[in-house]
């Protein structure tokens, strides 16, 4: 009887592992749910502070509604690619507790 119970528990654990492996992680880890780029408009570029203000649509991977907010940038060189008023597509993640733009490009 004990062997049967052990075998059932082992089988349940093996079958459940892929389900738990697919669950999104919480905390400060980057969220990758096949995230699409968010649409936005650059409102301010602050090269000294390494920050960018973007009026954006919903950001799916962060479950964030449309708003205007200040983001840090992962690479300060990104700030050289954009200026106030530019329409952009961008990816943002929560890194080290801060919302950070990790990719940005001009919108077509």
NUKE-645014 format. One line per 3 residues: number of its first residue (from 0); their letters; for each residue x, y, z of C-alpha. Coordinates in Angstrom, 1 decimal. Layout:
N
NUM = A = X,Y,Z; ...
//
This chain:
108
0 = XXX = 0.0,0.0,0.0; 2.8,2.4,0.9; 4.6,1.7,-2.4
3 = XXX = 1.4,2.5,-4.4; 0.9,5.8,-2.5; 4.5,6.7,-3.1
6 = XXX = 4.2,5.9,-6.8; 1.0,8.0,-7.1; 2.7,11.0,-5.4
9 = XXX = 5.7,10.7,-7.6; 3.6,10.5,-10.7; 1.5,13.5,-9.7
12 = XXX = 4.7,15.5,-9.1; 6.2,14.6,-12.5; 2.9,15.4,-14.3
15 = XXX = 2.5,18.8,-12.4; 6.0,20.0,-13.0; 5.4,21.4,-16.5
18 = XXX = 2.4,23.3,-15.3; 4.3,25.0,-12.5; 7.2,25.7,-14.8
21 = XXX = 4.9,27.7,-17.1; 3.6,30.0,-14.4; 4.9,33.6,-14.6
24 = XXX = 7.3,34.5,-11.8; 6.7,37.4,-9.5; 9.0,40.0,-8.0
27 = XXX = 11.7,41.9,-9.9; 12.3,39.3,-12.6; 11.7,40.3,-16.1
30 = XXX = 8.3,39.2,-17.4; 8.4,37.6,-20.8; 4.9,36.5,-21.9
33 = XXX = 5.7,36.9,-25.5; 5.4,40.6,-24.8; 4.6,42.8,-27.7
36 = XXX = 6.0,46.3,-27.9; 3.9,49.0,-26.3; 3.0,52.2,-28.2
39 = XXX = 4.0,55.5,-26.8; 4.9,59.2,-27.4; 8.1,60.6,-25.8
42 = XXX = 7.2,63.5,-23.6; 10.6,64.2,-22.1; 14.2,62.9,-22.4
45 = XXX = 16.4,63.5,-19.4; 19.9,62.3,-20.4; 21.5,63.5,-17.1
48 = XXX = 19.1,61.4,-15.0; 19.1,58.5,-17.6; 15.2,58.7,-17.7
51 = XXX = 12.5,59.1,-20.3; 8.9,60.1,-19.9; 6.5,58.3,-22.2
54 = XXX = 2.7,58.7,-22.6; 1.9,55.1,-23.4; -0.8,52.7,-24.2
57 = XXX = -1.3,49.5,-22.1; 1.9,47.5,-21.3; 0.7,43.9,-21.4
60 = XXX = 3.7,42.2,-19.8; 3.5,44.6,-16.8; -0.3,44.5,-16.7
63 = XXX = -0.2,48.3,-16.7; -3.0,50.5,-18.2; -2.4,53.5,-20.4
66 = XXX = -0.8,56.5,-18.7; 2.1,58.9,-18.7; 5.1,57.9,-16.6
69 = XXX = 8.8,58.2,-16.1; 11.0,55.2,-16.9; 14.6,54.4,-16.3
72 = XXX = 16.5,53.2,-19.3; 18.6,50.0,-19.4; 21.1,51.6,-21.7
75 = XXX = 21.6,55.4,-21.7; 22.5,55.2,-25.4; 18.8,54.6,-26.1
78 = XXX = 18.1,58.3,-25.2; 20.2,59.4,-28.2; 17.7,57.7,-30.5
81 = XXX = 14.6,59.6,-29.5; 13.5,63.2,-28.8; 10.4,64.9,-27.3
84 = XXX = 7.3,64.3,-29.5; 8.6,61.1,-31.2; 6.1,58.2,-31.6
87 = XXX = 7.8,55.1,-30.4; 7.3,51.4,-29.7; 9.1,50.1,-26.6
90 = XXX = 9.5,47.3,-24.2; 9.6,47.9,-20.4; 10.3,45.5,-17.6
93 = XXX = 10.5,45.8,-13.8; 14.2,45.5,-13.0; 15.6,46.0,-9.6
96 = XXX = 12.3,47.4,-8.4; 12.2,50.1,-11.1; 10.2,50.3,-14.4
99 = XXX = 12.8,50.3,-17.1; 12.7,50.7,-20.8; 14.8,47.8,-22.2
102 = XXX = 14.1,48.4,-25.9; 12.9,51.4,-27.9; 12.4,52.1,-31.6
105 = XXX = 10.7,54.7,-33.8; 7.1,53.9,-34.6; 6.2,53.7,-38.3
//
